[in-house]
């Protein structure tokens, strides 16, 4: 696992990830993630995992009736903040965690364009705002 210093407080602990797994019921395509870690004074670790993905904003019958040009795809950002005792095994040593979601303002008619926007949004995330 490689590390890259981002700020004096946080270190990026993993390579950029691209996954074909669902983290949302209405997710379309892949999701992208980056992980950052900071050691706390008490020896525990604060791990922040930022994920971006595309969601279809139309549900069930709406989706079935939508035209090809309908702007229906939205980029979502999920930020997981987790405290643990071992940053290399955050889920197995978790003390507490929370998830926050942010919806992108723009809607896309094309899922591929929305996917490109999700990938770009991941690299615009500012870890110093956590």
VOLUM-806700 format. One record per residue (C-alpha): x, y negated, z negated; residue number from 1. Coordinates in steps of 0.05 Angstrom, whole numbers. Layout:
residues N
<u = X; v = Y; w = Z; lovex = NUM> $
...
***
This chain:
residues 130
<u = 0; v = 0; w = 0; lovex = 1> $
<u = 30; v = -67; w = 19; lovex = 2> $
<u = 24; v = -132; w = -19; lovex = 3> $
<u = 26; v = -203; w = 5; lovex = 4> $
<u = 27; v = -263; w = -43; lovex = 5> $
<u = -32; v = -309; w = -30; lovex = 6> $
<u = -29; v = -357; w = -90; lovex = 7> $
<u = 8; v = -357; w = -156; lovex = 8> $
<u = -53; v = -324; w = -188; lovex = 9> $
<u = -76; v = -273; w = -136; lovex = 10> $
<u = -40; v = -222; w = -92; lovex = 11> $
<u = -72; v = -190; w = -32; lovex = 12> $
<u = -66; v = -116; w = -46; lovex = 13> $
<u = -90; v = -81; w = 17; lovex = 14> $
<u = -88; v = -87; w = 91; lovex = 15> $
<u = -148; v = -115; w = 126; lovex = 16> $
<u = -201; v = -61; w = 127; lovex = 17> $
<u = -251; v = -44; w = 181; lovex = 18> $
<u = -303; v = 8; w = 161; lovex = 19> $
<u = -360; v = 45; w = 194; lovex = 20> $
<u = -400; v = 54; w = 131; lovex = 21> $
<u = -464; v = 20; w = 109; lovex = 22> $
<u = -464; v = -28; w = 50; lovex = 23> $
<u = -532; v = -56; w = 68; lovex = 24> $
<u = -598; v = -25; w = 90; lovex = 25> $
<u = -602; v = -72; w = 150; lovex = 26> $
<u = -528; v = -73; w = 167; lovex = 27> $
<u = -510; v = -70; w = 241; lovex = 28> $
<u = -441; v = -44; w = 260; lovex = 29> $
<u = -378; v = -45; w = 219; lovex = 30> $
<u = -360; v = -84; w = 157; lovex = 31> $
<u = -294; v = -116; w = 143; lovex = 32> $
<u = -259; v = -126; w = 76; lovex = 33> $
<u = -198; v = -154; w = 40; lovex = 34> $
<u = -178; v = -143; w = -32; lovex = 35> $
<u = -142; v = -188; w = -81; lovex = 36> $
<u = -117; v = -175; w = -152; lovex = 37> $
<u = -94; v = -216; w = -211; lovex = 38> $
<u = -68; v = -190; w = -278; lovex = 39> $
<u = -101; v = -221; w = -339; lovex = 40> $
<u = -65; v = -240; w = -403; lovex = 41> $
<u = -95; v = -180; w = -439; lovex = 42> $
<u = -64; v = -132; w = -388; lovex = 43> $
<u = -128; v = -117; w = -350; lovex = 44> $
<u = -137; v = -133; w = -277; lovex = 45> $
<u = -186; v = -179; w = -241; lovex = 46> $
<u = -200; v = -148; w = -172; lovex = 47> $
<u = -238; v = -187; w = -119; lovex = 48> $
<u = -261; v = -150; w = -57; lovex = 49> $
<u = -290; v = -193; w = -2; lovex = 50> $
<u = -332; v = -158; w = 51; lovex = 51> $
<u = -366; v = -188; w = 112; lovex = 52> $
<u = -417; v = -153; w = 156; lovex = 53> $
<u = -475; v = -166; w = 203; lovex = 54> $
<u = -547; v = -157; w = 182; lovex = 55> $
<u = -609; v = -153; w = 225; lovex = 56> $
<u = -657; v = -205; w = 196; lovex = 57> $
<u = -717; v = -173; w = 229; lovex = 58> $
<u = -752; v = -117; w = 193; lovex = 59> $
<u = -789; v = -56; w = 219; lovex = 60> $
<u = -845; v = -78; w = 266; lovex = 61> $
<u = -813; v = -146; w = 277; lovex = 62> $
<u = -750; v = -112; w = 302; lovex = 63> $
<u = -790; v = -66; w = 348; lovex = 64> $
<u = -825; v = -126; w = 380; lovex = 65> $
<u = -764; v = -171; w = 387; lovex = 66> $
<u = -739; v = -193; w = 455; lovex = 67> $
<u = -666; v = -186; w = 476; lovex = 68> $
<u = -653; v = -261; w = 467; lovex = 69> $
<u = -681; v = -265; w = 397; lovex = 70> $
<u = -632; v = -294; w = 347; lovex = 71> $
<u = -636; v = -240; w = 294; lovex = 72> $
<u = -565; v = -223; w = 271; lovex = 73> $
<u = -535; v = -258; w = 211; lovex = 74> $
<u = -466; v = -254; w = 179; lovex = 75> $
<u = -467; v = -237; w = 104; lovex = 76> $
<u = -410; v = -242; w = 56; lovex = 77> $
<u = -406; v = -197; w = -6; lovex = 78> $
<u = -357; v = -215; w = -61; lovex = 79> $
<u = -346; v = -163; w = -114; lovex = 80> $
<u = -312; v = -187; w = -178; lovex = 81> $
<u = -288; v = -129; w = -220; lovex = 82> $
<u = -247; v = -123; w = -284; lovex = 83> $
<u = -210; v = -57; w = -293; lovex = 84> $
<u = -149; v = -26; w = -327; lovex = 85> $
<u = -116; v = 0; w = -263; lovex = 86> $
<u = -119; v = -43; w = -200; lovex = 87> $
<u = -100; v = 17; w = -156; lovex = 88> $
<u = -162; v = 54; w = -181; lovex = 89> $
<u = -212; v = -2; w = -195; lovex = 90> $
<u = -275; v = 39; w = -190; lovex = 91> $
<u = -249; v = 94; w = -237; lovex = 92> $
<u = -224; v = 45; w = -289; lovex = 93> $
<u = -278; v = -8; w = -284; lovex = 94> $
<u = -296; v = -48; w = -346; lovex = 95> $
<u = -347; v = -94; w = -314; lovex = 96> $
<u = -366; v = -119; w = -245; lovex = 97> $
<u = -413; v = -164; w = -208; lovex = 98> $
<u = -433; v = -175; w = -135; lovex = 99> $
<u = -450; v = -241; w = -102; lovex = 100> $
<u = -478; v = -248; w = -32; lovex = 101> $
<u = -477; v = -308; w = 15; lovex = 102> $
<u = -515; v = -312; w = 81; lovex = 103> $
<u = -485; v = -346; w = 140; lovex = 104> $
<u = -523; v = -406; w = 167; lovex = 105> $
<u = -521; v = -385; w = 240; lovex = 106> $
<u = -563; v = -332; w = 273; lovex = 107> $
<u = -539; v = -293; w = 335; lovex = 108> $
<u = -578; v = -260; w = 391; lovex = 109> $
<u = -519; v = -215; w = 406; lovex = 110> $
<u = -496; v = -165; w = 353; lovex = 111> $
<u = -425; v = -162; w = 381; lovex = 112> $
<u = -417; v = -238; w = 376; lovex = 113> $
<u = -443; v = -235; w = 305; lovex = 114> $
<u = -393; v = -179; w = 289; lovex = 115> $
<u = -336; v = -224; w = 315; lovex = 116> $
<u = -362; v = -280; w = 271; lovex = 117> $
<u = -363; v = -233; w = 211; lovex = 118> $
<u = -290; v = -215; w = 222; lovex = 119> $
<u = -271; v = -289; w = 229; lovex = 120> $
<u = -310; v = -307; w = 165; lovex = 121> $
<u = -269; v = -257; w = 126; lovex = 122> $
<u = -204; v = -293; w = 143; lovex = 123> $
<u = -235; v = -361; w = 125; lovex = 124> $
<u = -251; v = -337; w = 55; lovex = 125> $
<u = -214; v = -380; w = 3; lovex = 126> $
<u = -193; v = -337; w = -56; lovex = 127> $
<u = -177; v = -399; w = -96; lovex = 128> $
<u = -252; v = -413; w = -102; lovex = 129> $
<u = -262; v = -351; w = -145; lovex = 130> $
***
